[in-house]
Amino acid sequence: MKRYGYFLGCVMPVKMPWAEKAVMLVAKHLGLHFDYLRGTTCCIRPGVWKPLDYDAWLTLTSYNLALAEEQEVVLVDSCNGCWISHYETLQELRENSEKREMVASYLKGIGKPFPEHVEVRHFLQVLYEDVGLEKIKRKVKRKLNLRATRHIGCHARKLGDDVLPRYFDEILEALGVEIIDTPYDKMCCGLLLFLADPERSVYERVERKLNYAYEQEADFCALICSGCYDQFDRAVRILRKEAEAKGELPKACSVPVVHLAELMALAFGYKPEDFGMQHLRCTPVDRLLAKLQGC
Amino acid sequence: MSERASGAKLHWLRLLKAAERLTKTKLSEEIQVHPWRRPLPSEAPPPAKPALARDYEVGLVYPVTDEAIEARAACGLPKIPPTAHLYRDSVYEKRRLLEALGVLKRFQFNGIERRFKY
């Protein structure tokens, strides 16, 4: 049986503890041999580090792969940014002998093993390919019967739309979520864009997505990527502050942004308080919870 | 757009202010002392500087704040996540890698002062 090491990344442990707890609950509920990958540093952010210093990106990312090698686990990411960093690094190490040697030498310098046998999986791959949709369906105690828009995130399209985006949709549907397609489904969250063009990143990315969800009367917007959530969180705080200054009701800020693992936990019969669903949210989940209690 | 833009722009400007606080030498002052010298901008982009400095400090982009500790406990999680926040050896190993890779020199980042020179 595979042993999985969950890579927390930077955002989840400090901004989305409810998602972290839900992931751990769901993984155990599905019978996975699933624990934290311990001692991890930043993934390291490909959008920032790759253009700044490619070799540094490769080596620092390999550090986390080396931890997985040491702890003898399959590295699992639910953040698309972390996953793409680990996935692409592993590919480069396998295909480029020069880079392999370079990384091996740096890792040796700090007493870490070269990640020779490591496997990297997206959490969606673990759920869909390793667990299977049928088993997930069997674990559903109550269908959620909710309507939602979803934001899968750019890097999840790396393997094509028929892999991770499809897994995401099919799992959502298995939980009883009716997906509302939007014209903005393939639009980036704007996380990195914020560094160069903050206005476009907030108003023409997150606000558009959440306003559309509000207009469609979606119960929530579903996502899986912590990097994207970081951007949603920042944008919503900015939008709320602006709207409050004008005494307006912030439309975009009333749509709950919910992680897939939370929905799975709820459908499996866990209570919101089992994973602290109401704490530290960028958008309130009260209305969503009231609706769930009503069904 | 221009009226509504202020919130996002202000947030971004705060990032630049934080970057300025992390930077020892101001190029505008430097150029007055050495007018003929070619400016020496840092290879670290200013809006990314605060995150890069935290990367060095804690090994990750975000520190664990009191608010996060409280929320983690409320969610039934250990107060400090089992990342480099808890395993400090990882931070020191990462710093050794940054040093060996020449990244600190390229970014003109002084690990003792925790500031960028430019």
Contacts between the chains, C-beta under 8 A, distances in Angstrom:
chain1	res1	chain2	res2	distance
A	8	B	81	5.7
A	8	B	82	7.5
A	8	B	83	5.4
A	9	B	60	7.9
A	10	B	60	4.4
A	10	B	61	3.8
A	10	B	62	5.2
A	11	B	61	7.4
A	11	B	62	6.8
A	13	B	64	7.2
A	13	B	68	7.3
A	13	B	72	7.2
A	13	B	77	7.9
A	13	B	81	3.5
A	13	B	83	6.3
A	13	B	85	7.4
A	14	B	62	4.7
A	14	B	63	7.5
A	14	B	64	5.7
A	14	B	65	6.7
A	14	B	68	4.1
A	14	B	81	7.6
A	15	B	62	7.2
A	15	B	68	7.3
A	17	B	68	7.2
A	17	B	71	5.1
A	17	B	72	4.5
A	17	B	74	7.8
A	17	B	75	4.2
A	17	B	77	5.4
A	18	B	75	5.4
A	20	B	75	7.3
A	20	B	77	6.2
A	20	B	81	7.7
A	21	B	75	4.6
A	21	B	76	5.7
A	21	B	77	5.6
A	36	B	81	8.0
A	36	B	82	4.7
A	38	B	82	4.8
A	38	B	83	7.8
A	38	B	86	7.9
A	38	B	87	6.2
A	39	B	82	7.4
A	39	B	83	7.0
A	39	B	84	6.3
A	39	B	86	7.7
A	39	B	87	3.6
A	39	B	89	7.0
A	39	B	90	4.3
A	40	B	83	5.0
A	40	B	84	6.5
A	40	B	90	7.0
A	41	B	55	7.9
A	41	B	59	4.0
A	41	B	60	6.1
A	41	B	83	7.4
A	41	B	84	4.8
A	41	B	90	5.4
A	41	B	91	7.2
A	41	B	94	4.9
A	42	B	55	5.8
A	42	B	59	6.7
A	42	B	60	4.9
A	42	B	61	5.6
A	44	B	55	7.6
A	45	B	51	7.9
A	45	B	61	7.2
A	48	B	48	5.5
A	48	B	51	7.4
A	48	B	52	7.8
A	52	B	43	6.8
A	52	B	44	7.3
A	52	B	45	7.9
A	53	B	101	7.2
A	53	B	103	5.9
A	53	B	106	6.8
A	55	B	101	6.6
A	56	B	98	7.4
A	56	B	101	4.8
A	56	B	103	4.9
A	59	B	97	6.0
A	59	B	101	6.0
A	60	B	94	6.8
A	60	B	97	6.1
A	60	B	98	7.7
A	60	B	101	7.9
A	63	B	90	8.0
A	63	B	93	7.0
A	63	B	94	6.5
A	63	B	97	6.4
A	67	B	90	7.8
A	106	B	97	6.0
A	106	B	100	5.9
A	106	B	101	6.8
A	109	B	96	7.2
A	109	B	97	7.9
A	109	B	100	5.9
A	110	B	93	4.7
A	110	B	96	5.2
A	110	B	97	6.3
A	112	B	93	7.2
A	194	B	8	7.9
A	194	B	12	7.1
A	194	B	47	7.9
A	195	B	45	6.8
A	195	B	47	4.3
A	195	B	48	6.2
A	196	B	47	7.7
A	198	B	8	4.1
A	198	B	9	5.8
A	198	B	11	6.4
A	198	B	12	3.8
A	199	B	1	6.9
A	199	B	5	4.4
A	199	B	8	4.9
A	199	B	9	6.2
A	201	B	8	7.0
A	202	B	7	7.4
A	202	B	8	4.1
A	203	B	1	7.1
A	203	B	4	6.5
A	203	B	5	7.2
A	203	B	8	6.8
A	234	B	11	7.2
A	235	B	8	7.8
A	238	B	7	4.3
A	238	B	8	5.5
A	238	B	11	5.5
A	239	B	7	7.1
A	241	B	7	5.9
A	242	B	4	6.7
A	242	B	6	7.4
A	242	B	7	4.2
A	274	B	76	7.4
A	275	B	75	5.9
A	275	B	76	7.0
A	276	B	71	7.0
A	276	B	74	4.9
A	276	B	75	3.0
A	276	B	76	6.4
A	276	B	77	8.0
A	279	B	71	4.5
A	279	B	74	4.7
A	279	B	75	5.9
A	280	B	67	7.0
A	280	B	68	7.3
A	280	B	71	3.9
